[in-house]
């Protein structure tokens, strides 16, 4: 192997971006690095990316060495990451166990050249990690993640991390200090085997309310039990907070919209009642007849649905919050991530900086929101 320093002086190109200069620079820098590794150097078919404010575990490289074959064996695996968003010290964590996550974690991750070939011509100008989670990039693929993170932040401030976030979240993430040792047979992570494993867990589990699951002090129920709780995404923020998971609008570390967590010797399955295909019969919520309807520029979804004799049902925005449905209804030049209650949308005002772009979000959408420059995609019933 070799160590080579390559200097990137593109920061000056974003001086006019104000508060957003950092996220623009970071996206450009990632593109610069990936281009150098895959397009300007010979012989590299995979790479591990690590930001400079990270400390790595003794077996950091062992993780990537042992999981590298999985990227060739299973085309439903997009990456391997060393970071578990839900890997808090209070949880029951096995330092040898890995899992599949439909949420791209970043923060010390490995990709193949083939993935870069997919992404390089449409690489975003900012928010690259959010963009990686957009379905037009992920395409239903998962990342392999360890229960115990193999890296952690060594600073409390960064371009997108502030000291309050470090104190409340990052400093409580468990960090592996075990010496390097082979992870053994990892075939359990292949899609068919892993899906079967999760389905078996669901079948073993007992249905309980979330309040019941939280009754046990120091755990998620009696030792050795497996329980399941269905939730709706509007409630995820408070569920994650009370369960001691990463708090956000969208669940992290989920497989097929199901999060597996262990505490106090008990296992808890949290599944999205509207999205999880592994939900037991009768426990999921499904729309009756759903009409995906595009609105006029500047129009809210209440108006759009009413014009066809229907009504907007906010429960089903997640069903239309994807690039595939947007592209089927609008002439999307690209698909990207943004935050706003009017999203998913097509930016139909071509004079707008995002003109021609379709946008999806991890925020909660509402029927009454609208923006003068966009045309909404609405769930009408």
C-alpha positions, 0 to 999 in steps of 0.5 A, a space after each residue: 500500500 501507499 500513502 499519498 497526499 492530494 491537496 484540494 483548494 476548491 474551498 475558495 469557490 464557495 465563498 459566496 454561499 454564506 452559511 451554506 459554504 461548508 456543505 457545498 465544499 464538502 460535496 465538492 471535496 467528496 467528488 474530488 476524492 472519489 474522482 481521484 481514487 477511481 478515475 485518475 488512479 489505476 487498479 482501485 475497485 473499492 475505497 473506504 472514505 473517512 473524514 478527518 475528525 474521526 478516530 477509528 477502532 483497532 479492527 476498523 480495517 478488519 471490518 472492511 476487509 471481511 465485508 468487501 466480498 459481500 459487495 460483489 456477492 449481493 447487488 442489493 448491498 450498496 455500501 459498508 459503513 462503520 457507523 451505527 446511528 442507534 448504537 448507544 452505550 445503553 443498548 445491548 450491542 454485540 461487537 461481532 454482529 452486523 446488520 443491514 440498514 436501508 438508511 445510508 449512514 456515511 461516516 466511514 464507509 466503503 463503496 465499489 467503483 461500480 457505484 461511483 460510476 452510477 453516481 459521478 455524472 449526477 453528483 450533487 452540489 451540496 448535502 451529498 449524504 442526504 442525496 445518497 439516501 434519495 431513492 434514485 440513488 439507493 434504489 432499494 439497496 442496503 448498507 452493512 453496519 456493525 452494531 458497535 461503531 468502529 469510528 467516533 468523532 474526536 471533536 465537538 464542532 464541525 461543519 455540520 455538527 455543533 457541541 450540543 449535538 455532540 453532547 446529546 448524541 455522539 458522545 453516547 455512541 458505543 465505540 469498539 475497542 476489541 482487537 482485530 479478529 476475523 468476523 467469520 461467516 457473513 453469509 447471514 447478511 445476504 438479502 434472502 438469508 437476512 430477510 428470512 431472519 427478520 421474518 422469523 423474529 417478527 413471527 416470534 414476537 408478541 404484539 404490545 403497545 409502545 407504552 407497554 414496551 417502555 414499562 420495564 426499567 432498564 430494558 424493553 421487557 422481560 429478559 429473553 422476550 421479543 416484542 413488536 410495536 407498530 408506529 406511524 411516522 408522524 410519531 417516530 420522533 417521540 418514539 425514538 426519543 423515549 426508546 433512546 434511539 437517534 432522534 429524527 423525522 425518519 428512522 435510521 438503521 431500519 431494514 424494510 422500515 423495521 428497526 431492531 433494538 435490544 436492551 436489558 436482554 429483551 428485543 424490540 421490533 419497531 415497524 412502520 405500519 404504512 411502509 413495512 412489507 414484513 408487518 404481520 397480516 392485519 397490523 399494517 395500514 394500507 390505503 384503499 384506492 389511492 390516486 396519485 395526482 399532480 397539482 398546478 404550480 403554486 397549488 396545495 394538495 387540498 385544492 388539487 384533490 378537491 378538483 377531482 372530487 377527492 380529498 388529500 390524505 396526509 397519511 399517504 405522502 410517504 407513498 408518493 415521496 419518491 423519485 419514481 412517482 415524481 418522474 412519472 408525473 413531471 419532467 424531472 431533470 434530476 431528483 434531490 433532497 430538501 426540507 419543507 411541508 410542501 414536498 414532494 414537488 417538482 420545481 416548475 418555475 424554471 427561473 428558480 435556482 432549483 428549476 426543473 428539479 424534483 424534490 423529496 424530503 424526510 420531513 412531515 408533509 401537509 395537505 395545505 402547504 404550497 410554494 409559488 415555484 413548485 407543483 406538488 404530487 398529492 395522495 388523493 383518496 
